[in-house]
Amino acid sequence: MLITKIGTKAASKLIAQETRVTLTRAYAIHQVLIAAALGADYIASYLDKIAATDFEQTARRIADQDLSKTLAQ
């Protein structure tokens, strides 16, 4: 299941039904954090893409967001 708005909604419903879920195509740290917050069993990340990301900038963006609002949408 892709880490997109639709994918995270579907994953959330499946996880609530105790279905094991793998979220894929994690290109950025915030996507990994979203998958972890949802309770995904596995996260298929692309480490080369994440390594190329500016970690400090990503961390600031995440700190400024309320993930609970993002996940509730």
N, C-alpha and C positions, 0 to 999 in steps of 0.2 A: 504494500500500500504506500503510495507516495506521500511525502510530507507536504501536503498542500492544504488549503482550507477544507476542501471536500474530503480529502484523505484523512485529516485529523478528526473530522466529525464522524466519519465512518469508523475509524479506529476506536474512538471514544465509546461508541455504541457497542462495538464488538467486545471491547475490554470489559465493559459493564456486564456483558453476558458471559464473562469468563472465557472468552475465546482468545487463544494466543495470537499475538499480532507482531509482525515485523514491519517497521516503517523503513522505507527505502529512499535513496537519493538525497541523503543529508549532505548538502553542499556547504553548509555554514553552521557555526556553533549554535546559533539560536534555534535551528531546526533540530539539532541533537537534544537541546534542552527541552524543547516542546515535546519531542517523542518521549523523553524520560519523564516529564511531568504527567503525560497521559498514562504512563505505566506500560509502555510497549515492552514486550519481552526481548526484542532484538531491534537494533538500529543499524541499518546498512549505510555507513558513512563513506564519503569519498575523501580520505585523509589528504590527498594531494590538493584538493580544492580548498579544504579547511585550512591547511598549512599556508596557503597563499593569501588567506584572509588576514586583515589587520586585526589581531585579537583584541587589542585595547579598544579600538573603535567599536567592535562588535560587543564587547562587554559593556561599554557605556550605553549602547542602544538597548541592550537587554535590561540593564539596570533602570533605564527610563521607561520601560514598558511594564504594564500590569499584565502578566501572562494569563491570569485568570480571566480577564476580559477577552483576550485573544482566543482562548480555548472555548469560551462560552458562546462565541459567535457561530 
